[in-house]
């Protein structure tokens, strides 16, 4: 009986040891599998942008870089160069297309000279609310823009919703389009320039970093931009009047050099697209909140704010029609199709 009991004890201990040993091997195998199966090919990706650090798009882009880096276990490191440290907005697009930087953020307006289809985003009064722009970009309208960008060598990762464009100036309130006559306005692209001309003003193109000094010195009387940037760039110190008419929904595509994108492993591409989609949604949700907050703060800082009543927008839209006509003339059937998709 004693021998049988001893034998049972030996077999029991052996079984326990075998189970423990097997568990350790299994864990070791799993860990090894995770390291090889879930690892990312090492890459360092440079990302440049020019917006102020506190802008909601900037915050979304910083989070994008952080999430890609962290979720890849540091293997895919996105190194950010903010606030124009690496490239000005004038130099950004060419650097992306030539591979001087892997990822860059710039306005669709500045892309439209290279990819004319993106000018559709600047057409006056085609978007009436924040959701409409997001829905259009998620559908066929957005697909056309993304394909046009890829044809030029740029992969769109997300469209950052900047908010709506407004007008600020230091001379007089702009309550009708006729109030623009004789005023010099900073513009940031071709279509905004045509709109300023249609209203009787004189557009002057300049980069975002030059505007404050130009307003301060009287080189220009006013500028068009979103209220988020107006506040962060202290327009309230050099202009007095703000007109809110939501004439265009500004979009800032985050773009990667297409040749670089094509060389990335599929696993890395999937990670980047997932994180980009999450941040695009977050940025879009912030746009309306930030537009309202910053307009109120500009008023509190002394700017005289005029919100164009809905019924008076008819005149603003009618006098902006030459901008629509020119876009269709320059872009033919493709331009008309883009307009039809949003109207």
C-alpha positions in Angstrom: 0.0 0.0 0.0 2.9 2.3 0.9 4.5 1.6 -2.5 1.3 2.3 -4.3 0.9 5.6 -2.4 4.5 6.6 -3.2 4.0 5.8 -6.8 0.9 7.9 -6.9 2.8 10.8 -5.3 5.6 10.5 -7.8 3.2 10.5 -10.7 1.3 13.5 -9.3 4.4 15.6 -8.9 5.7 14.6 -12.3 2.3 15.6 -13.8 2.4 19.0 -12.0 6.0 19.7 -13.1 5.2 18.7 -16.7 2.2 21.0 -16.7 4.3 23.9 -15.3 7.1 23.2 -17.8 4.6 23.0 -20.6 3.0 26.3 -19.6 6.4 28.1 -19.6 7.2 26.8 -23.1 3.8 27.8 -24.3 4.2 31.3 -22.9 7.6 31.5 -24.4 6.3 30.4 -27.8 3.4 33.0 -27.6 5.8 35.8 -26.6 8.1 34.9 -29.5 5.1 34.7 -31.8 3.9 38.2 -30.7 7.3 39.6 -31.3 7.6 38.3 -34.8 3.9 38.4 -35.8 2.9 41.8 -34.3 6.2 43.7 -34.8 6.5 46.6 -37.2 9.3 47.2 -39.6 11.3 50.1 -38.1 10.7 53.5 -39.7 11.3 57.1 -38.8 8.7 59.4 -40.4 9.0 63.2 -40.4 5.8 65.2 -40.1 5.7 69.0 -40.6 3.0 71.6 -40.1 2.6 75.3 -39.7 -0.4 75.9 -37.6 -0.1 77.3 -34.1 0.5 74.6 -31.5 -2.8 75.3 -29.7 -5.0 75.0 -32.8 -7.3 72.0 -32.7 -5.9 70.6 -35.9 -2.4 70.8 -34.4 -3.6 68.9 -31.3 -5.1 66.2 -33.5 -1.9 65.9 -35.6 0.2 65.6 -32.5 -2.1 62.9 -31.2 -1.8 61.1 -34.6 1.9 61.0 -34.3 1.8 59.9 -30.7 -0.6 57.0 -31.4 1.2 55.7 -34.4 4.5 55.7 -32.4 3.0 54.1 -29.3 0.8 51.5 -31.0 3.8 50.3 -33.1 5.8 49.9 -29.9 8.1 52.7 -31.0 9.0 50.9 -34.2 7.2 53.4 -36.5 8.3 56.7 -35.0 6.6 59.8 -36.2 8.8 62.8 -35.5 6.8 66.1 -35.5 8.1 69.5 -36.6 5.4 72.0 -35.6 4.6 75.6 -36.2 6.8 76.1 -39.3 10.0 74.8 -37.7 10.9 72.7 -40.8 8.9 74.2 -43.7 6.8 77.2 -44.4 3.3 76.7 -45.9 4.6 78.0 -49.2 7.3 75.3 -49.4 5.4 72.4 -47.8 3.7 70.9 -50.8 6.8 70.7 -53.0 8.8 69.2 -50.2 6.1 66.4 -49.8 6.0 65.7 -53.5 9.8 65.4 -53.8 10.3 63.4 -50.6 11.9 66.2 -48.7 9.6 65.4 -45.9 7.4 62.2 -45.6 4.2 63.8 -44.2 3.0 67.4 -44.2 -0.1 69.3 -43.3 -1.2 72.2 -45.5 -4.4 73.9 -46.6 -6.4 72.5 -49.5 -6.3 76.0 -50.9 -2.5 75.9 -51.3 -2.8 72.4 -52.9 -5.3 73.6 -55.5 -2.6 75.2 -57.6 -1.1 71.7 -58.1 -4.3 69.7 -57.8 -7.1 72.0 -59.2 -9.9 69.7 -58.0 -9.1 70.7 -54.4 -10.3 74.2 -55.3 -13.8 72.8 -54.9 -13.3 73.0 -51.1 -12.8 76.8 -51.3 -15.9 77.5 -53.4 -18.0 80.1 -51.5 -21.2 79.0 -49.7 -21.3 75.4 -51.0 -21.2 74.0 -47.5 -23.8 75.4 -45.1 -22.8 73.5 -41.9 -20.0 71.5 -40.4 -21.5 68.0 -41.0 -22.1 68.6 -44.7 -18.4 69.0 -45.4 -17.5 65.8 -43.5 -20.2 63.8 -45.3 -19.1 65.1 -48.7 -15.4 64.2 -48.0 -16.5 60.7 -46.8 -18.3 60.0 -50.1 -17.7 60.3 -53.9 -16.7 63.9 -53.6 -13.9 63.1 -51.3 -12.9 60.0 -53.4 -12.4 62.3 -56.4 -10.1 64.6 -54.4 -8.1 61.8 -53.0 -7.6 60.2 -56.4 -6.5 63.5 -57.9 -4.0 64.0 -55.1 -2.6 60.5 -55.6 -2.2 61.1 -59.3 0.2 63.9 -58.4 2.1 61.8 -55.9 0.4 62.6 -52.6 -1.5 60.2 -50.4 -4.2 61.9 -48.3 -4.3 60.4 -44.8 -7.0 62.7 -43.4 -8.8 66.0 -44.0 -8.5 68.2 -41.0 -11.5 70.5 -40.6 -10.2 74.0 -39.8 -13.6 75.6 -39.5 -15.2 78.3 -41.6 -13.5 81.3 -43.2 -14.3 84.8 -42.1 -13.1 88.4 -42.8 -11.2 90.7 -40.5 -10.1 94.3 -41.2 -9.0 97.5 -39.6 -11.0 100.0 -41.7 -14.7 99.5 -41.4 -17.4 96.9 -40.7 -18.1 94.7 -43.7 -21.9 94.4 -43.7 -22.4 94.0 -47.5 -20.0 92.9 -50.3 -19.8 96.6 -51.4 -18.0 97.4 -48.2 -14.9 95.6 -49.6 -14.3 98.3 -52.3 -10.9 99.9 -52.0 -9.6 97.6 -49.3 -6.5 95.4 -49.6 -7.0 91.9 -48.2 -4.5 89.1 -47.5 -5.5 86.0 -49.4 -4.2 82.5 -49.1 -5.0 81.1 -52.5 -6.5 81.6 -56.0 -10.2 81.1 -55.2 -10.3 83.4 -52.1 -8.5 86.0 -54.2 -11.2 85.8 -57.0 -13.9 86.1 -54.3 -12.2 89.2 -52.8 -12.1 90.7 -56.3 -15.7 89.8 -56.9 -16.6 91.8 -53.8 -14.5 94.8 -55.0 -11.4 94.3 -52.8 -7.8 93.9 -53.8 -6.2 90.5 -52.8 -2.6 90.1 -51.8 -1.2 86.5 -51.4 1.0 85.9 -48.4 2.0 83.1 -46.1 0.3 82.8 -42.7 3.4 83.9 -40.8 3.5 87.2 -42.6 0.0 88.4 -41.9 0.3 90.0 -38.5 3.1 92.3 -39.6 1.4 93.2 -42.8 -1.7 94.2 -40.9 0.3 96.1 -38.3 2.2 98.1 -41.0 -0.9 98.7 -43.2 0.5 96.7 -46.1 -3.0 95.1 -46.1 -6.2 96.4 -44.6 -7.6 93.0 -43.7 -7.3 89.3 -44.0 -9.4 86.2 -44.5 -8.9 83.2 -42.3 -10.7 81.1 -39.6 -11.3 82.7 -36.2 -9.2 80.0 -34.6 -6.1 81.3 -36.3 -7.2 84.9 -36.0 -7.2 84.5 -32.2 -4.0 82.5 -32.0 -2.2 85.0 -34.3 -3.5 88.0 -32.3 -5.5 89.6 -35.1 -7.4 91.5 -32.4 -4.3 93.6 -31.9 -4.1 94.8 -35.5 -7.7 94.7 -36.8 -10.9 96.0 -35.3 -13.8 94.5 -37.4 -14.8 90.8 -37.8 -17.4 89.7 -40.3 -18.8 86.2 -39.8 -20.4 84.8 -43.0 -19.0 81.2 -43.1 -18.2 81.6 -46.8 -16.0 78.5 -47.0 -15.2 75.4 -45.1 -11.4 75.3 -44.8 -9.9 71.8 -45.0 -6.2 70.9 -44.2 -5.3 67.5 -45.7 -2.6 65.6 -43.9 -0.6 64.1 -46.8 2.2 61.5 -47.2 4.6 61.2 -50.2 2.9 58.5 -52.3 6.2 56.8 -53.3 7.1 56.5 -49.6 3.6 55.3 -48.7 3.8 52.5 -51.4 7.0 51.2 -49.8 5.6 50.9 -46.3 4.5 47.4 -45.2 0.8 46.7 -45.3 0.7 46.4 -41.5 2.2 49.9 -41.1 -0.2 51.3 -43.7 -3.2 49.8 -41.8 -2.0 51.3 -38.5 -1.5 54.8 -40.0 -5.0 54.7 -41.7 -6.7 53.6 -38.5 -5.2 56.3 -36.4 -5.7 58.9 -39.1 -9.4 58.1 -39.3 -9.8 58.4 -35.6 -8.1 61.8 -35.5 -10.0 63.1 -38.5 -13.2 62.5 -36.7 -11.9 64.1 -33.5 -10.7 67.2 -35.4 -14.1 67.5 -37.2 -16.0 67.4 -33.9 -13.8 70.3 -32.5 -14.2 72.6 -35.5 -17.6 74.1 -34.6 -16.7 74.3 -30.9 -13.5 76.1 -31.6 -15.1 78.5 -34.2 -17.7 79.6 -31.6 -15.3 79.9 -28.8 -12.7 81.9 -30.7 -15.2 84.3 -32.3 -16.6 85.0 -28.8 -13.1 85.6 -27.4 -12.1 87.9 -30.2 -15.2 90.0 -29.4 -14.2 90.0 -25.7 -10.8 91.2 -26.7 -12.3 94.3 -28.4 -13.2 93.3 -32.0 -16.5 94.5 -33.3 -18.3 91.3 -34.6 -20.9 91.4 -37.3 -22.7 88.1 -38.1 -24.4 88.3 -41.5 -28.1 87.4 -41.1 -29.2 84.4 -43.1 -31.6 86.4 -45.2 -28.8 88.8 -46.2 -26.5 86.0 -47.4 -28.4 85.9 -50.7 -26.6 89.1 -51.8 -23.2 87.7 -50.7 -23.8 84.5 -52.6 -25.0 86.2 -55.8 -21.9 88.4 -56.0 -19.8 85.3 -55.4 -21.2 83.5 -58.5 -18.2 84.5 -60.7 -16.0 82.4 -58.5 -18.2 79.3 -59.2 -18.3 80.1 -62.9 -14.5 80.4 -63.1 -13.9 77.1 -61.3 -16.2 75.3 -63.7 -14.6 77.0 -66.7 -11.1 76.0 -65.5 -12.0 72.4 -64.5 -14.7 71.4 -67.1 -16.8 68.4 -66.5 -14.8 67.3 -63.4 -15.5 70.7 -61.9 -19.2 70.6 -62.6 -19.4 67.0 -61.2 -17.8 68.1 -57.9 -20.2 71.0 -57.6 -23.2 68.8 -58.4 -22.1 66.3 -55.7 -22.2 68.9 -53.0 -25.3 70.8 -54.2 
